[in-house]
Amino acid sequence: MSQQNSDKPSPGNKPSALHVVPGVDGGHDGLPGEGKSPRRSPRPRDNHLSNQQYVDGVLARDRTLLGRAITLIESNNPGHQEQAQEVLKQLMPHTGKAVRVGITGVPGAGKSTLIETLGCRLIERKHRVAVLAVDPSSSLTRGSILGDKTRMERLSQNSEAFIRPSPSGGTLGGVARKTRETMLLFEAAGYDVILVETVGVGQSETTVRSMVDFFLLVLIAGAGDELQGIKRGILELTDAVVINKADGDNKAAVNRARADYEAALHYLPGATRGWQTRAFTVSALTGDGIDDLWGVVETFRKHTTANGEFDRRRRDQARDWLHSLVEGHLQEIFYQSSAVKELLPDIERRVTEGSLPVTQAAWQLLRTFEDYLIRSWGKDR
């Protein structure tokens, strides 16, 4: 909603280099301004929201509050993390109804274009689509490039879509640390299709496989296995392979590539019990093959629901998530302990100089941490 500028200088005032201009019409996440949305509820002007305000806002499909809730769970502030877990606990009964699709492939395969075309087509079919575009982070600043949202301009302007760019932070497989929690928020907000786009770095994409129902590998023709970085391991995790850019003069090459991958997949074990991985062709540019591709996802869900594999995978993922959270928290405690902080610089120096074997260094740190825990436990007693 547009606001009148009350800070304009009076005619008698001297011009200033810093000038406050009126706000522009428009909604959150690139949505065009079309008047006040009936879904939006009044929000306090301060930055603090209660647990109930977050919960009510997400369930009411308030885009602004959904974005703020995602920011809350991404925060490393201990106070924010505690509140985020309370919000997620209240929202859990409203989750689990979406189909989660992981989409991976090397840069240049056209993943973002494919997601935009697929997302727009799904919205035409009355779905609500959420996209988690996990950007590669700078190895120096850990900052995100955040380019995916600008590449999905058409999808980002649709009120039934929500695109959340998120820096990977160097996490294995390019998956942001809070991706799972964000998916739960999307489901609570009524999005029934969640697309997770990853950086595409090969076998480390197993992290994505551990949080989605259907895993799609996007390839292009004529690049060769070495250039594309496609190994047997990633193919064994895949529920479907799609060769993109099947348009113009590239169609013949794409069809040959599909036949080659189809033959190779025949000799590999399927990623999902009772499901044979197949190769398909699409053109994200023209939209050819997009409906057939989504038909494969729907068939997969029906088939795996019928044989119990869908629910089993969800249960296994919940268990794996539990262990990963515990491991992550233990690692954080380890490096934040005063004993390890004091010893670590010297250990690292000796390791890099070659005067201390890495294995011995690791055990020394672990023993130091163990002694620290025993002393701390004794004090607490």
N, C-alpha and C positions, 0 to 999 in steps of 0.2 A: 504494500500500500504506500502510495506517495505521501511524503510529508512536506509541509511548507517550511521553508528555511527562515527561521526566526533570528538567525545570526548575520543577516546581510548588513554590511556597513551603511550607516546613514550617509546622506550626501555630503555632510560636513567632515566625515572621517577620511583620513588618508588611505590610499589603496594599500593593501597588504599582500605580501607574497603568498601567505597562507589564507586561503579563502574556503569557507564551508559552502558547498553547493547543495542544492536540493537533492533528496533521495530519488532513485529511479523506480519506476513501476516494475514489478517482477516478483516472482516467488522464489522459493528456496530451490537449490540445485538446478538453476537454469530454467525454471518453469516460467513461461510468460505470465505477466500479470493480467488476470481476467476478473478483477474484483476480489472481494474477500471470500476466501474459501469457507464453506460451511463446516468443514472438518476442523478448522483451527479454533482453539479455545484461548481465552485470555491467559496471558502468562505474566508472571511478576517481572519487574524491570531489573531486579538484582540477578546475580549470576547463580545464586543458590536455589536449587529445586529440591523438594522433598521426594522421598521414595514414591509416594502415592502420585505425585504430579508426573514423575517419569512414567510410571505404570499406566496411568490414565491417558497420558499423551500418546504413548506407543499403541495402546489398544484402540484409541480413537483415530489412529492413522494420521496423526499430526506429523508432518514431514520434518518440521523444525525440531520438535521434541525428540523425534526418532534420531535425528542427526546428533543432538546433544547427548542422548543416551549412549550412542555409539562412541562419542568422544569420551564419555565418562568411563566406559569399560576399557578404552584404550589407554587411559591415564595410568601412569606409574605411581601416582600419589597414593600412599597407603590409605588415607581417608577416602579417596575416590574409589579405590579397589573394594573397600568394605561396603560402601554404599552400592556399588555396581553389583556385587553378589546378592545383596538384599533385593535389588530391583529384578535381577534375573530369576531369583527364587519365586517371586510373585508372578512372573510372566511365564514360568515353565509350563503350567497347565494349558497355555495357549500356543504351544510350539509343537513341532513334529509333523505338521501336515503338508509341508512343501516338498517338492522333489529337488534334490541338490545335485547339481551337475558341475563337475570340475572340467575345465577346458585348458589344455596345455599345448605347447608347441613352441618351436624356436621363433625368435623375432623375425618378422618378415613373412610368416605363414598366413597372416591376415586374421589373427584371432579376434582382435577388437572389431574389425569390420564384420566378421561372422557373428559375433555376439550382438552387435547392433542390429543386423538384419534379422537374426533369429528372435531377438527381444521384441522388435517391432511386430513381427509376424505373430508372436505369441499374444501380444496385447490385442491384436486384431481378433484373436480367438478368445478374448475375455479373460486372459490370465493377467496376473499382476507380477511383474518381474523385478527382482533385485539383483544387482550386479556388484560383486566384490572384485574390483580390479586391483590386484596386488602388484604395485609397481616395484621395479628394482630400486634399491636404495643405494645412495652413494657410499662407496667403501670408505670415504674420508669423513663425510659429515653425517652419514646415516639418514640424510634427507631423501625424500621421495621425489622422483621426476614428475609423477602425477600427470602423465600425458594421456592416459586412457580416456578420461572424461572428455577431453577436448576432441578426441578421435571419435567419440560416440555422441556427437552433437544432436543428431536427430532423436536418438533414444532418450537422452538426458532431458529433452524438452517435453517428454510425454509424462502426464500426471500419474500414469499407472506404472511408471518405472522409477527406480531409485538406484543411482550409481554411487558407490562409495569407493573412491580411490584411497588406498592405504599403503604406506611404505612397508616393505618387507622387513626392514631393519636387519638384513643379513641372515634372516631365519632360513633354515634348511628348506629348499624347495621354493623359496620365494613366498612363503605363506606368512602373512602377518600373525603376530603372536596371539591376537584376539579374534582371529577369523571365526572360530567356532561360536564364541559368544555373540558376535555380530550376526551370524546366521540365525541364532535363536531370536534376536530382536526383530529381524526381518520377518520371521515366521509369525511372531506375536503380532506384528503390524499388518498381517494379512497377505503377505507376498507368498504366492503358491509355487513360484519357480525361482530358485536361487542359482545364479551362474557365477562360478568362481574362476576368474581368469588368473593364471599364474605366469611367472616370469618365463618358465620353460627352460630348465637347466638340466634335463636328462633324468638320471635315476633318482635324484633327490626328490623328484615329484611324488615319491611314495608318501610324503607328508600330505599331499592333496588327496590321494587315494584313501587316506585314513579318515577323511571327514565328509566325503560325498557319496551319493548313491550310485552315480553313473560317471565314468571317467572317459573323456573324449580327447583323443590325440589328433591335432590338426597338422597336416603336412602339406608340402607343395611338391610338384613334380620337377625333376631335373636337377635337384640340388645335391643328391648323393648322400649316402648314410653318413659319411665323414663330416660333411658340412652341416647336416641337420642335427648331428649329435644323437641320432636315434640308435639305441642299443636294444638288445633282446630284453633286458630287464624292464624297460619302460613299456615295451609292447605287451609284456606279460601282465601288466597292470591295467591295460586298456580294455574298455568295454566296446569301443568302436573307434575305427580310424577313418578320418575324413580327409580326402585330398581336395584342397581348396583351389580356387582360381580356375575352375573348369569353364572358361569362357574364351571366345575369340579363337585365335590360332593355338591356344594352349590346350584345347580340349583333347586332342589326340594324345599328347604327352601325359595328361592327367589320367586318361583312361588306361594307358599302359602302366602307369604307376599304381593305379588301383588294382589291376590284375596281378602285378608283382607282389603287392602287400597282401592281397587276398590269398595268394599261394603260400606266402610265408606264414601267415596267421594259421593256416590249416595245420601246421606242424607244431604250433605252440599251445601250451595248456591255456584254457580260458581263465580270465581274471575272476569270473563269477561262476559258481557251481551251476551247471545246467544251462549255461549261456555260451554260444559260440561267437567270438569276436569277429566282426566283418569289416570290410573296407568299403567306403562310399565316396562319391564325388559331389561337390557342391560348388556353386559360385556365390560367394558372399556379396559380390558386386551386383549381380543380376537377380539373385534370389533363387536361382534354379537349384533344386535339390534340398532346399531348406525344410519344406514340409515333410519330405521323406525322412530327413534326418531326425526331426522331432518325432515322427512316427516310430522310429527305432527306439527312442527314449521311452515313449509310452508303452510300446510292446515289452521292453525290458522291465518296466515297473510292474506291469500286469503279470508277467511270467515269474518274476522273482517274488512277488507278493503271494502268488499261488503256491509256490514250492517252499515258502518260508525263508528264503534267502535274504529278502529285503529286511525283514525284522531282525534276523540273525546278525546281519552286517551292522545295523544300527546299534544293537546291543554290544557287539564287539568294539565298535567305535567309541561308545560311552566308556567302556572299560579302559581302552587305550588312552582316552583323554584323561581319565583319572590318573593314570600312571605318569603321563607326560606333565600334568600339573604338579604332581608331587615332586618329580625329578627337577622340574624348573625351579620350584620353591627351595628345594634343598641346595641346588646350585647357587641360588641367590644368597641364602644364609651362609653358605661356605665362604663365598668371596667377600661378604660384608662383615664377617667375624674379625674382631680386632687382631687375633692371633695370626690369622692368614694374611691379613693386610700388612702386618709388620714383617712377616717372613718372606712374602711373595717377591718383592723387588730383588732381594739378594738371590733367591732361588732362580728367578728368571735370568739374572745376570750370569750366574754360574752355568746355567744350561746353555745360554747363547755362546758363552766362551768355550764350551766343551769340557769344562772341568767337573761337571756333574751329570751323570746319565739321566736322561729324561725319566726313565722308570723309577729310579731312586728318588728323584726330585718329587715325583707325584706321590710316592709313598710317604715321603717326609712331610709334605703338606697335609696329607690325610691323617697321619699320626698326630700332627700338631693340632688339627681341627678336632680330632677325637679327644685329645687331652683337654682342649678348650671346652668341649661340651661336658666332659666329666666334671671339670671345675665349676662350670656354670650350674650344673645340676646339683652339685653339692651345696652351692650357695643358696639355691632356691629351697633346698631342704631345710 
